[in-house]
Amino acid sequence: MRGLFITFEGGECSGKTTLIKNLAKYYEDLGQKVLITREPGGTPIAEQIRNIILDNNNVAMTAKCEALLYAASRIQHVEEKILPALDEGTIILCDRFLDSSLAYQGYARKLGFSLVLEANKFVLDYLPDLTLLIDIKPDVALKRMSQRPDKVNRLDAESINFHQMVYEGYQKLVDLYPNRIKKLDGMLNKEDLLMQSVKLIDSYREKLCN
């Protein structure tokens, strides 16, 4: 039986990592096979590309270069890790995927959704089954980020205007893909956020069985 590919989106410090860990434990406790992965990254080659993208020294990186590096990392990730896991019936919980490129490079970097989709044409047949977007305003997220200055990468360090554009990009994606992308309230505590996520995931799985 094919697995389930779930991605998690949102701005910086939206709480994706904590939610993914809690969901993994929840489904593992139910005896289900779960894989946690992330983008950019997830495989040795993709992680090397991640280091280039997020390196604070790479301020000269152009928007098009950035978009293509994400796409290269993504296809390696899909072919090497995601597809084999799906074939094994695994629930995949992935921190970011194509929607991040659409929001960050397509909208905030102003490359346009169509250009980013073209750059990612090799993965368009492998879109997530379900995408959970943690909806939290950029000013709130950036306050959280200020509490972890040692972990700020090149994209984290962008201006508040950039992060606001990313937020707007995600809202447009919800309108474009309402059947796949579902919003979560980013102001909920971690327990309630977990339960809201479980409800959406289980509802999706029930529809597949009907």
C-alpha positions, 0 to 999 in steps of 0.5 A: 500500500502506498504511503502518504506524503505530507509537507509542512509550510510556513515562514521562519520560526512558525513551529514546523519542526516541533509539530513534525516531531510531535506528529511523528511520535503520535503516528509511531505510537499507533504502530505506523511507519513514519519518516521525517525529512526536510528541504532543502536537504534530506539526502547527503547531496541535497544537504550539501546544496542546503549548506550553499543556499543558507550560508550567510556568506553567500549574499551575492546569490541571485534569485534565479540561482537560488531557485535552481539550487532549490530545484536541484536539491528537491529532485535529488531528495524526491528520487533518492528518499521520498519515492522509495519511502512512499513505495514502502507505505511510509507516512512522510513528514517533510519540512518544506517542499515546492510551496516554499519555492513558490512563496519565497522565490516565486513571490517574494523574490518576484520570479513568478510562480510559472518560472519556479514551476518550470524549474521544478518540472521534474517533481510536479508529478510527485506533489504532496498528498496534503500540505499543512500551512502554519499560519503565523504573522511575520512580526510574531515569527520574527520575535521568536527568531530574535530569541535564537540569534545563533541560528539565523541563516541567510534567508532568516536575515532578510528584511521584514518586508521580505518575510511579509511578501513570503506570507502573502505568497503563501496566502495566494497558494492557499487560494490556488490549491485549496484542496491540498493546502490546509491552514493551521492556526500558528498561535495555538499551543503545541498540543492543540496544533498537534490535534488540529493537524491530526484531525486534518490528516485523518480526515484526508486518509478517510476520504482516500478509503471511501 
